[in-house]
Amino acid sequence: MDSTGLSSNDAAYRSRGYQLEMLEASRKENIIVAHEVITSQILSVKTKILTGLDNVDRWTDQGIWDKVLKDVRVVVSTYAVLADALGHGFVRMSRLALLVFDEAHHCTKRHPANKIMQNHYHPTLLRSGPIAVPRILGLTASPVVRSSRNELETIESNLNAVCKTPRIHRTELLENTHRPHLERVNYITFDEAHYGSGSRLLLPLIECCRAYNIEDDPWIESLRSKDHTVELTKALTTGKTFCSEQLRNFQARSCHIYEELGGWAADFFISASIDQLQRSIQDASEMSHLDQMERIYLLELLLAMPAPVSAEESNHVSIKLEMLLNFLEKMDRPGFSGLIFAKQRATVSVLARILSIHPKTRDRFQCAAYVGWSSDRNRKGCLGDLLHRDMQRDTLDEFKVGRKNLIVATDVLEEGIDVSACSLVICYDKPANLKSFVQRRGRARHRESTYAVMISNEDELLNLHKWQELEQAMIKAYQDDERRRQEAYDLEATEEHVKERLWVEKTR
């Protein structure tokens, strides 16, 4: 056995120099490892995975926790599970030896990761000293979100740790972490002068939504029949009912898809959403929280849309989508594996569908959509939400083994996914901040990969290299030993106010 804990026959799993460098640093102090330097090697010990799906919120007895955690050496859980267990006293901070914070940049404000530190770690540290708290190891590709030096200091303070990246073995790190080629894909902004052209259903949908009359809304009729004057007055004043909000959001999504993807995509989205609503009237599980009468009302309103001017199916695509199709065609090669990031869930579902059937891409790529899901069991179904959990249950596994080779996703896949063969990442919408820029780029792990950002002609001032420069400034900040020395000097120079002094004239 060597210092890695592996025998000489385990060369395939031998830790690299830069990983050992970070290991040694973590033994000396709490650190945040600010780079992709960790491998998934865990020694053979009893482990336990705990998430909200285990119904841990119902474990209200200490005996249950003691039984579940008996002889367990490593627990992998969501932040919320640990924060809740600490809050109820089922787990004590003093019994933990090590806390590993994955995606450590989340440890700010009201995030559960920060609640663990602010509500439990720091009070225990203050009350009982360092011996009573676990060591901290933070992991992140980008310790800051918006490139502010203050953010870096906040994360370090919250985690009681210092941000580090390999210095001694940095050359080896760079040799083993493959940075993708950065490419800008330009497109011309949507022209509002011809709004609705190329779509059979968008303008009729807009007319339909304008025809909505709140007096006919089932919720208003229900309030009137029950003589709920206060609620009725509020609903009529605000104009907000479940049906009115569903229609407003449906129209907004439809318009957004038209602007981003074109008439063909908008027509598919509108017709598929109406079909889904119709099915949900027979199958309540589709939209379990829509009252039966409200669903029927929405369906009747949408089916009464004015007939489209043209009966022919549109094949209109936006200029932006056309640029994406051309770029994908150019990037197709044997062993291709790619991710496309889009901002809205509706865009994700429709774009994945269009790529699956468009002549330029249908025979080249096996596409799938992937979005995040709220843990709120009471979340109401949405008109136009074409995806459900079962549709993407096996998506990531299929992507890893090659049965799917192109995933369209929201930012839920910015973090966590590790696909070594991923050769292309495309931002259909530009990243919101430095953290997103870095995290998305990190999904492209192939030795010769490409990271493309689609940018409109109105974003001429957006220079992709500015993000790279900001990232390098942050790396320099957490490589800066002088920063740590200056903090130590400042601490030493702090004037201490001592009420009593013991003077000794001399000693032998």
C-alpha positions in Angstrom: 0.0 0.0 0.0 1.2 3.6 -0.7 0.1 7.0 0.5 -3.0 6.8 -1.7 -4.3 3.8 0.1 -4.0 1.7 -3.0 -1.8 -1.3 -3.9 0.7 -1.2 -6.7 -1.7 -3.2 -8.8 -4.3 -0.4 -8.7 -2.5 1.9 -11.1 -5.8 2.7 -12.8 -7.0 4.2 -9.6 -3.8 5.8 -8.3 -4.3 9.4 -7.1 -2.4 12.0 -9.1 0.1 14.4 -7.6 -2.2 17.4 -7.6 -4.9 15.4 -5.8 -2.4 14.4 -3.1 -1.3 18.0 -2.8 -4.9 19.0 -2.0 -5.2 16.0 0.4 -2.2 17.2 2.3 -3.5 20.7 2.4 -6.8 19.5 3.8 -5.0 17.7 6.6 -3.5 21.0 7.8 -6.6 23.2 7.6 -10.2 23.5 6.3 -10.0 24.1 2.6 -12.2 24.7 -0.4 -10.8 22.9 -3.5 -11.4 25.2 -6.4 -10.8 22.9 -9.3 -11.8 19.6 -10.8 -9.2 17.6 -8.9 -11.2 15.0 -7.0 -11.9 11.5 -8.1 -14.7 9.3 -6.9 -12.6 6.9 -4.8 -14.0 6.0 -1.4 -12.5 3.3 0.7 -14.7 0.2 1.4 -16.7 1.3 4.4 -20.3 1.1 5.3 -22.1 4.1 3.6 -25.7 5.4 3.6 -27.5 7.7 1.1 -30.3 9.9 2.5 -32.5 12.2 0.5 -36.0 13.7 0.8 -37.3 10.7 -1.1 -36.5 8.5 1.9 -39.2 10.4 3.8 -36.7 11.4 6.5 -39.1 14.2 7.6 -41.2 11.4 9.2 -38.2 10.1 11.2 -39.3 11.8 14.4 -37.8 9.4 16.9 -34.1 9.3 17.9 -34.2 5.5 17.8 -35.0 5.5 14.1 -31.9 7.7 13.4 -29.7 5.5 15.6 -30.8 2.4 13.8 -30.4 3.8 10.3 -26.9 5.2 11.1 -25.6 2.2 13.1 -22.1 1.3 12.1 -22.3 3.8 9.1 -19.0 5.6 8.5 -20.0 7.7 5.5 -23.3 9.4 4.9 -24.1 11.0 1.5 -27.2 13.3 1.9 -28.7 16.5 0.6 -28.0 19.7 2.5 -31.6 19.9 3.6 -31.6 16.5 5.2 -28.5 17.2 7.4 -29.8 20.7 8.3 -33.1 19.3 9.4 -31.5 16.4 11.4 -29.2 18.9 13.2 -32.0 21.2 13.8 -34.1 18.5 15.6 -31.1 17.2 17.5 -31.1 13.7 15.9 -27.5 14.3 14.7 -25.0 16.3 16.7 -22.3 18.4 15.1 -19.7 17.2 17.7 -20.2 13.6 16.5 -19.2 14.4 12.9 -15.5 14.1 11.9 -15.7 15.6 8.4 -18.2 17.6 6.4 -17.7 17.6 2.6 -19.6 20.3 0.8 -20.1 19.5 -2.9 -20.7 22.6 -5.0 -19.5 24.7 -2.1 -20.3 28.0 -3.8 -23.9 27.5 -2.7 -22.9 28.1 1.0 -24.4 31.6 1.2 -27.5 33.4 2.4 -30.5 31.1 3.1 -29.2 28.0 1.3 -29.4 24.8 3.5 -25.6 24.4 3.2 -25.2 27.8 4.9 -27.8 27.0 7.5 -25.7 24.0 8.6 -22.7 26.3 9.1 -24.5 29.3 10.6 -27.0 27.5 12.8 -24.9 24.6 14.0 -21.2 24.6 13.1 -20.2 28.2 14.0 -22.2 28.2 17.3 -20.6 24.9 18.3 -17.1 26.2 17.4 -17.7 29.4 19.4 -19.0 27.5 22.4 -16.7 24.5 22.5 -13.7 25.2 20.3 -12.2 23.5 17.2 -12.1 20.0 18.8 -16.0 20.0 18.9 -16.5 20.6 15.2 -15.7 18.5 12.1 -13.1 19.3 9.5 -14.4 21.1 6.4 -13.7 20.2 2.8 -15.4 22.2 0.1 -15.5 21.2 -3.6 -16.3 23.6 -6.4 -15.3 24.4 -9.9 -16.2 28.1 -9.3 -16.2 29.4 -5.7 -17.8 32.6 -6.8 -21.0 33.3 -8.8 -20.7 36.9 -10.1 -16.9 37.3 -10.0 -16.7 39.5 -7.0 -13.7 39.2 -4.6 -16.2 39.7 -1.7 -18.0 36.6 -2.7 -14.8 34.5 -2.4 -14.2 36.0 1.1 -17.9 35.3 2.1 -17.7 31.6 1.1 -14.4 31.2 3.0 -15.9 32.8 6.1 -19.1 30.8 5.9 -17.2 27.5 5.5 -14.4 28.5 8.0 -12.1 27.5 5.2 -9.5 28.9 2.8 -9.9 28.4 -1.0 -7.0 26.6 -2.6 -6.0 25.2 -6.0 -2.9 23.1 -6.8 0.4 25.0 -7.1 3.2 22.4 -6.9 1.6 20.0 -9.3 -0.4 22.5 -11.4 1.2 21.4 -14.7 0.0 17.9 -14.1 -3.4 19.2 -13.3 -3.6 21.2 -16.5 -2.4 18.1 -18.4 -5.3 16.0 -17.0 -8.1 18.6 -17.1 -9.1 19.3 -20.7 -10.4 22.8 -21.4 -12.7 22.9 -24.4 -12.3 25.2 -27.4 -14.5 28.3 -26.8 -16.7 29.3 -29.7 -19.2 32.1 -30.2 -22.2 31.3 -32.4 -23.9 34.6 -33.6 -27.5 35.0 -34.6 -29.7 37.8 -35.7 -32.3 38.9 -33.1 -36.0 38.1 -33.7 -37.8 40.6 -35.9 -41.0 41.7 -34.2 -42.3 43.3 -37.4 -43.5 40.0 -38.7 -44.8 38.6 -35.4 -46.8 35.4 -35.8 -45.7 34.7 -39.4 -44.8 31.1 -39.9 -47.2 29.9 -37.1 -50.8 28.6 -37.6 -51.8 28.7 -34.0 -50.0 31.5 -32.1 -52.2 34.5 -33.2 -55.4 32.5 -32.7 -54.1 31.6 -29.2 -53.5 35.2 -28.4 -57.0 36.1 -29.5 -58.4 33.2 -27.4 -56.6 34.5 -24.3 -58.0 38.0 -24.9 -61.5 36.5 -25.0 -61.2 35.2 -21.5 -63.9 36.6 -19.2 -63.3 36.3 -15.5 -67.0 36.4 -14.8 -67.3 32.9 -16.5 -64.3 31.5 -14.5 -65.4 28.4 -12.4 -63.5 29.8 -9.4 -65.5 33.0 -9.5 -68.8 31.1 -9.9 -67.8 28.9 -6.9 -67.0 31.9 -4.7 -70.4 33.5 -5.6 -72.3 30.3 -4.9 -70.7 30.0 -1.5 -71.1 33.8 -0.8 -67.4 34.2 -0.1 -67.5 38.0 -0.5 -64.0 38.8 0.6 -62.2 36.3 -1.6 -64.5 37.1 -4.5 -63.7 40.8 -4.3 -60.0 40.1 -4.1 -60.1 37.8 -7.1 -62.1 40.3 -9.2 -59.8 43.1 -8.2 -56.6 41.4 -8.9 -57.9 39.4 -11.9 -56.0 36.4 -10.7 -57.5 33.0 -10.7 -56.0 29.6 -11.5 -57.5 29.6 -15.0 -56.4 33.2 -15.7 -52.8 32.5 -14.6 -52.7 29.3 -16.6 -53.8 31.1 -19.7 -51.4 34.0 -19.1 -48.4 31.7 -18.6 -49.4 29.5 -21.5 -49.5 32.4 -23.9 -46.2 33.7 -22.6 -44.5 30.3 -23.0 -46.0 30.0 -26.5 -44.7 33.4 -27.5 -41.3 32.7 -26.1 -41.0 29.4 -28.0 -42.1 31.2 -31.2 -39.4 33.8 -30.7 -36.7 31.4 -29.8 -37.5 28.4 -32.0 -40.0 29.5 -34.7 -43.5 28.8 -35.9 -43.2 25.1 -36.2 -42.1 24.7 -32.6 -44.8 27.1 -31.3 -47.5 25.1 -33.2 -46.3 21.8 -31.8 -46.2 23.2 -28.3 -49.7 24.7 -28.4 -51.3 21.6 -30.0 -49.4 19.2 -27.7 -50.4 21.2 -24.6 -54.1 21.2 -25.6 -53.9 17.4 -26.2 -52.3 16.9 -22.8 -55.0 19.0 -21.1 -57.7 16.9 -22.9 -56.1 13.7 -21.7 -55.9 15.0 -18.1 -59.6 15.3 -17.9 -59.8 11.5 -18.0 -56.5 11.0 -16.2 -56.4 13.2 -13.1 -52.8 12.2 -12.4 -51.7 14.4 -15.3 -52.7 17.6 -13.5 -53.8 16.3 -10.1 -54.5 19.7 -8.6 -56.6 21.2 -11.4 -60.2 21.1 -10.4 -62.3 19.1 -12.9 -64.4 22.1 -13.8 -61.4 24.4 -14.3 -59.8 21.9 -16.7 -63.0 21.6 -18.7 -63.3 25.4 -18.8 -59.7 25.8 -20.0 -60.2 23.1 -22.7 -63.4 24.5 -24.0 -61.9 28.0 -24.2 -58.8 26.7 -26.1 -60.8 24.5 -28.5 -62.9 27.6 -29.4 -59.8 29.3 -30.8 -60.3 30.9 -34.2 -59.5 28.5 -37.1 -56.0 29.1 -38.5 -55.8 30.9 -41.8 -53.7 28.1 -43.3 -54.5 24.4 -42.9 -50.9 23.4 -43.9 -48.4 22.5 -41.2 -45.7 25.1 -40.9 -42.0 24.2 -41.1 -40.9 27.6 -40.0 -37.8 27.8 -37.7 -36.3 30.9 -36.2 -32.9 32.3 -37.3 -31.5 31.3 -34.0 -32.6 27.7 -34.3 -31.4 27.6 -37.9 -27.9 28.6 -36.6 -28.0 25.9 -34.0 -29.0 23.3 -36.6 -26.2 24.3 -38.9 -23.7 24.3 -36.0 -24.8 20.8 -34.9 -24.5 19.5 -38.4 -20.9 20.8 -38.5 -20.0 19.3 -35.1 -21.4 15.9 -35.8 -18.6 13.2 -35.7 -18.2 9.6 -34.6 -18.7 9.2 -30.9 -20.5 12.5 -30.6 -22.0 13.4 -27.2 -23.4 16.8 -26.4 -25.4 19.0 -24.0 -27.5 22.0 -24.9 -28.5 24.4 -22.1 -31.7 26.5 -22.4 -33.3 28.7 -19.8 -37.0 27.7 -19.8 -38.4 24.2 -19.3 -40.9 24.6 -22.1 -38.0 25.5 -24.5 -36.1 22.4 -23.4 -39.0 20.0 -24.1 -39.9 21.5 -27.5 -36.3 21.9 -28.7 -35.5 18.3 -27.9 -38.6 17.3 -29.9 -37.7 19.5 -32.9 -34.2 18.1 -32.9 -35.6 14.6 -32.9 -37.7 15.2 -36.1 -35.9 17.9 -38.0 -34.4 16.6 -41.3 -31.0 18.0 -40.4 -30.7 16.3 -37.1 -33.2 13.4 -36.8 -30.8 10.8 -38.3 -27.7 12.1 -36.6 -28.7 12.5 -32.9 -30.7 10.6 -30.3 -32.1 13.5 -28.3 -33.7 13.7 -24.9 -34.9 16.5 -22.5 -33.9 16.9 -18.9 -35.2 19.4 -16.4 -35.3 19.8 -12.6 -38.3 19.0 -10.4 -39.7 20.7 -7.4 -39.8 18.5 -4.2 -43.2 20.2 -3.4 -45.8 17.4 -3.5 -48.5 20.0 -3.7 -47.2 21.7 -6.8 -50.0 22.3 -9.3 -49.8 20.9 -12.8 -49.1 23.5 -15.5 -50.7 23.9 -18.8 -47.9 23.5 -21.3 -45.6 21.5 -19.0 -45.1 18.6 -21.4 -42.5 16.8 -19.4 -42.9 14.5 -16.3 -40.5 12.6 -14.1 -41.0 9.2 -15.7 -40.0 10.5 -19.1 -36.4 11.3 -17.9 -36.0 8.5 -15.3 -33.3 6.8 -17.4 -32.1 9.7 -19.5 -28.7 10.2 -17.8 -27.9 6.5 -17.7 -28.8 6.3 -21.5 -26.6 9.3 -22.1 -23.6 7.7 -20.3 -23.8 4.4 -22.2 -24.4 6.1 -25.6 -28.1 5.3 -26.3 -28.7 9.0 -26.1 -26.1 11.4 -27.4 -27.7 14.8 -27.2 -29.5 16.2 -24.1 -31.3 19.5 -24.0 -31.4 20.7 -20.4 -32.1 23.5 -18.0 -29.3 24.6 -15.6 -30.1 21.6 -13.4 -27.3 19.8 -15.3 -24.8 22.6 -14.8 -23.7 20.7 -11.7 -23.2 17.0 -10.8 -23.1 15.2 -14.2 -19.8 13.7 -15.1 -19.6 12.3 -18.6 -16.0 11.8 -19.8 -17.0 11.5 -23.4 -19.0 14.7 -23.6 -17.5 16.6 -26.6 -19.9 19.5 -27.1 -21.7 21.9 -24.8 -23.9 24.7 -26.3 -25.5 27.5 -24.4 -28.7 28.2 -26.3 -29.2 31.1 -23.9 -26.1 32.9 -22.7 -24.9 32.0 -19.1 -26.3 34.2 -16.4 -23.0 34.7 -14.6 -19.5 33.5 -14.1 -20.5 30.4 -12.1 -22.8 29.2 -14.9 -20.1 29.9 -17.5 -17.5 27.8 -15.6 -19.9 25.0 -14.6 -21.3 24.5 -18.1 -17.9 24.5 -19.6 -16.9 21.8 -17.1 -19.5 19.4 -18.6 -17.3 19.2 -21.8 -14.7 16.7 -20.6 -13.6 15.1 -23.9 -9.9 15.8 -24.8 -11.0 17.7 -27.9 -14.3 19.3 -26.9 -16.1 22.5 -27.8 -17.9 25.0 -25.7 -20.2 27.2 -27.7 -22.3 30.2 -26.5 -25.1 31.5 -28.8 -25.1 35.3 -28.7 -27.3 37.7 -30.6 -26.1 40.6 -32.7 -27.4 43.0 -30.0 -24.9 41.5 -27.6 -21.9 42.8 -29.5 -20.3 44.1 -26.3 -20.4 40.6 -24.7 -16.9 39.3 -25.0 -16.5 35.7 -24.0 -12.9 36.2 -23.0 -14.0 38.6 -20.3 -15.4 35.6 -18.4 -12.1 33.8 -18.8 -10.3 36.8 -17.5 -12.5 37.1 -14.5 -12.0 33.4 -13.8 -8.2 33.8 -13.9 -8.5 36.7 -11.5 -10.3 34.5 -9.1 -7.8 31.7 -9.5 -5.0 34.1 -8.7 -6.9 35.3 -5.6 -7.1 31.8 -4.1 -3.5 31.0 -5.1 -2.4 34.2 -3.4 -0.4 33.2 -0.3 0.3 36.9 0.4 -3.5 37.3 1.1 -3.3 34.7 3.9 -0.1 36.2 5.3 -1.6 39.7 5.3 -4.6 38.4 7.2 -2.3 36.8 9.8 -0.3 40.1 10.1 -3.6 42.0 10.6 -4.6 39.6 13.3 -1.2 39.9 15.1 -1.4 43.7 14.9 -4.9 43.8 16.5 -4.6 45.7 19.8 -5.8 43.5 22.7 -7.5 45.1 25.6 -6.4 43.3 28.8 -7.9 44.3 32.1 -5.3 42.6 34.3 -1.6 42.0 33.8 0.8 39.8 35.8 4.3 41.4 35.9 7.3 39.2 36.7 10.6 41.2 37.3 12.9 38.4 36.5 13.3 34.6 36.5 16.2 32.4 37.1 
